[in-house]
Amino acid sequence: MEMDGILSATLSFLLSFVPITMNPNSVQVSRESIGSTTIIGLTTKEAEVLRDDNFRYFIVALSEIEDNYRRAGTLDTKKMMVGALRGVLQYGTSDLYSKFIPDSEVSGYTSQDFTGEHKDKNGAVVEETTVTWKILKHGLVVYLRISKFRYITIKQFDRAIDFLASMRPRGLIIDLRGNCGGMSNSVLDMMCYLIPSTQVVARFEDYGRSSIARYPTRDFSYRAVKKIPPVSSFDFVLSLRKIVMIDGDTASAAEIMASALRDAGCAKLLGQKSFGKGTFQNCLSGLLGMSKMTGGRWLTSSGDCLQGNGLKPDYEVLDTRPADEDYDAQLYEAVKLLRSAVPISDKKN
């Protein structure tokens, strides 16, 4: 195959993917040429890519592959391009959280990782349970477990808060152990029940814009339109004594929730040091699939970096469950703290 034909096909693919990540206000240039092939209507960023010597080397290498394998009838251009994109994100960025998802896998990835819903063998939508709750110690304490943060988590959390308000317990335990995170927007939507509207939930450092944004708690009126729970119960839920349980698998959005509750003075953390995953990934659609790429990092409301650091608990308690399924030392200590007469904020580590 002629070099110009390979170049044209490659550029057609790459330039259909690259512009998604570019600033739509980029200055347009008229044309850029490689060999005898000319591409018209590029942004300045796209033109820079085409002028890069490494990109030119890639084209030459692709030409050699074409010559060597096309004649044997074993070359699949689509698989080559998917492999190239996977390689760029895996090896070129050295970022464990960035990856390319082929179009054949996108639907399953987004439905399971974001919506919290999937379909059974008959095609019916099955809602994934991400929030569970129960009463402990004769109604004195409510135990609320959040296993992950998905779109569906907000609705399930509403039900839990409605139950909590009706029970009027003395304290609340929020179990985030094993919660690897998920949708940070779900956390922002849920925090209005748990910390005052004057508090900042988290800060976000945007790599592309070199800026740091503040995410304040959404005013309760934002959620009151759903009338779950009744507005009169909001102050009660907010004033509850709270313990948040964390462990080495508590990460990302779960760490945002835990740190926000502690920074606002609304809860203490109990358990073991959290994972320390504080980067945020954007999902961008391309010609052959979806690219999941790190776009910035989360900071606590006080400005501390979560990435690689994690959260140290106020009360360090080892998890006994691996050795004894019937005894949860962390949960026992959390209940003990909430039942005590001494304010949690006054107790020492």
N, C-alpha and C positions, 0 to 999 in steps of 0.2 A: 504494500500500500504506500502511496506517495506521502511524503512528510506533511504536505499541506492538508491532505485529507485527515490525517491523524490530529493535526493541530486544530483544525476547524471543529472536529467532533469533541475534542477535549475541552476547548474553550467554551463551546456551546453548553457543555455540562457544568463546568466550574463557574462560569459567569452567571448561570441561572441560580446558583447557590450563594455565591459571595455577596451579591447586592443586598440580601436580607439583613446582613449584619452591618450594613453601611448607613451612614447618615443620609437621609433622603435629600438634605439640602446641600450635599457635596457639589462642588463645581463640576460641571460637565466639560469634558474635552471632546474634540471632534473625532479623533481616531488614534489607534495604536496598531503597529504592525509587528509581526514576527515572521520573518521570511517574506513570502509573498502574500501572506494572509493578513487582511486588514479588518479590524473590529471597530465599528463606529458607535458613538454615543455612550462612551464609558465615563464613569465618575473618576475623579482624580485618584481615589484609592484603588480602584480596579486597574487603572493604568499603571500604578506603582507595582502592583502584583505582576503584571505582564512584563515589566521591565526588569524584574528581579532575576539575577543570574541563576538562582536555585530553581526557579520555575522553569526557566529555559532548559536547565539540565533535566528536569522531570520530563519535559516534552521529548528530549532526545532519548531518554531511557525508555519511554513509552513506545517510541518508534522502533527501537530494537526489539522490544517484547512483541510488538505487532509482527515484525518481519520473521521472528523466530517461531511463534506459535500459531499465527493465523493460518499458515499453510497446512498445519497439522489438524486444523479444525477443532482445536481445544480451547480457543480463547473466548471468554465471556466478558465483554466490555463492562456490563453492568456490575458484575462481581468484582471486577478490577477497581472500579470507581468506589464501590462501597468499602472495599478493603483499604483503599487509599485514604478515605475519610476517617475510617476507624484508626488507621495508623497515625494520621496527623494528630488526632485528639489523644490517643493513648501514649504515643512516644514523643510527639513534638511538643506537647504542653507539660508533660510530667505531672498532670493533674488527675488524681484518682477518681474525681467526681465528674469528669467530662467524658462523654462518649457519643458515638454516632449510632442511631437506631435505624435500621433499614425500614423502608416503607411497609414491608410485610409484617413487621413487629410493632409498628407505631400504635395501631388500634388497641392491641392488648396492653401495651405499656401505659398508655394514657388512661385507659379505663380502670386499670387496677391500681396504678400509682397515684392517681389524682381524684377520680370520682368516688372511689370506695365502692364501686358497683361492678359486678360482672354477671354474665348470663349463664344459666344452667343449660343442660343438654336440650331442653325444650325451648330455649330462647327467652325465657322469662328472666327479668332483672332481679338479681339477688343482692340485697343491701348488706354490705360488710359491717359488722359490729365493731366500732372503734371506741365506744364509751360504755362502761358498765358501772353500776353503783349498788350499794347495799348498806344496811344499817348495822352498826356495831354497838355493843355495850348498851342494849336496851334503849336505843334511840339517842344516846348521848353524842355519838359520832357517826358521821356519814363518810363512807369510803367510796371514792370516785376514781376509777381507773381509766386513763386515756392511753390506748395502745399505739395510736398513730394519728396524724393530722391529715384528713382528707376533706373534700367538700362536704361529704355526708356527716363529718364529725360535728359541724356546727349545729345541725338539726338534732343530733343525738345529745349534744351538750345542753341544748335548750330543754330537752325532756328531763335531763338530770337536775338542772337548776330548778325546774318546776317542782320536782320531787323534793329537793333539798329545802326549798322555801316552805313547803307544806309540812315538813317534819320538824322544823325548828330545833335542830340539834345544837349541842354545845360547841362542836368543832367540825372541821372538814379536813380529810386527808385526801390529797391529790397524788395518785400513784403514777409517776412517769417512768418507772423502771422499765427498761427494755424498749422504750419508745424512741425509735431512730429518727423521728421528725416527720417531714412531709410538707404540707402546704403552710407556709408562714402566714398567709392571709387568713387562714382559719384561726390561728392564734390571735391575731390582731382583732378579729371579729368577736372572739370569746372573752377577751380580757376586760371588757367593759363591766362584766359582772364581778370581777375579782379585785381590781385596783381602782383608785379614784381617777376621775377624768382629767385631773391636772397632771398625772404622771406620764412619763415617757415609757413605752413598752420596750423599745430598742432603737438603735441607730444603725444605719446601713451605709457602708462605704462603697460607692459605685466606682469600679475600676475605670470604666470608659469615660466617665465625666469628671473623675478626680474630685468628687464631692461627697459630703456626708449628710445624709438626710435623717431627720428625727421622725419617729413614728409614735405620736401621742395616743393615749387611750381614746377610743371613739366614745363620744358622749352617749350616755345610756338611751337617749331619745332615738338614736340610730337603730337600737334593737327593740325599743318599747313598742314600735308599730306592730310587732309580731304578737304582743300581749302574752309573752311567755318569758319569765313568770310575770305576775301582776306587778305593776310599777311599785306598789306599796311594799313589796318584798325586797326590793333592790338594796336598801340600806341594811337590812338584816343579813343578806348574803355577803355584802361587802365587809361587814363588821365581824364576821365569823373568825375565830381563831383557826389558823390553817398551818398544816405541815405538808410539805411537798417531798415525796420520796424519789430519789434519783440513784442511778448506778452507772457503771462503766459503759452501758449501752444506751444511756439517755443522751440524745444528740440533736443537733440542729434546731428545728422549731421547738422541740421539747425543752432544750436549754434556754431558748428565748423566753418561754413561759416561766420557767423556774427562776431565772435571773430577774425577770420583771417583777415577780411577786416578792422576791427578797429585797430588791432595791427600793420597792415602794413601801417596805416595812409591813407588808401584809402577810408574810409567811416566813418560816424558817425551813431550811433544807436539811433532810436527814437521809443517811445512807452512805454511799461511796462516791468518789469523784466521778463526774460525768465524762463523756467521751471527748468533747472538744472539737465538734464539727461546726464551724462558723461561716462557711462559704455558702454562697447562693448561686443556683444554677438557672439559666434561662434556656428555654426550649425553642429552637428556631427551625421552621420547616424548610426543607430544600427539595430539589428535584427527585432525589432517590430516597428520602427519608427525613429524619429529624435529628438535629444536632443539639445535644445537651451540653452547655458550656458555662463555666463559672464566670459570673459577671460582677462579683463583689463579695464583701464579707460583712457579717453581722457583728455588731458591737453591743454590749450591754447598755442599758440606759445611762450608766455611769461612765461609759466609754471604754470599758475593758474589752479586749479582743477574746472571742471564744475559741477561734481556730487554734488548735494545738494546745490549748490551755485547760479547757473544761471548767467546771464549777466545783469548788471544794465545799462539802456540806458543813452546815453549822454543827450538826451532830453526826459524827462518824460512827456508823453501826454496820458491822459485817452482815452479809446476807447468809442466813443459815439454811435456806431452802435447798441448795444443792445436796446437802448432807441429810436433811430431814424435811421431807415434803409437808409434814404436818405442823411444822413450827416456823413461823416467820418472825424472826427477832426484830427486824426493821419495823414491821407493822405493829408489833407489840409495843415497841418503844414510842412510836408515833402516837398510839392511843393513850399511852401512859402520860405523855407530855400534854396532850389536849385535855385530859381529865384532871390534871393537877390544878391547884388553886393559884400557883405562881404564874404570872404572865410569861408567855413563851419568850417574849422579847427581853425579859430580865434574867433568863437563865444563862448560865455560862457553858461554854463548850467543854 
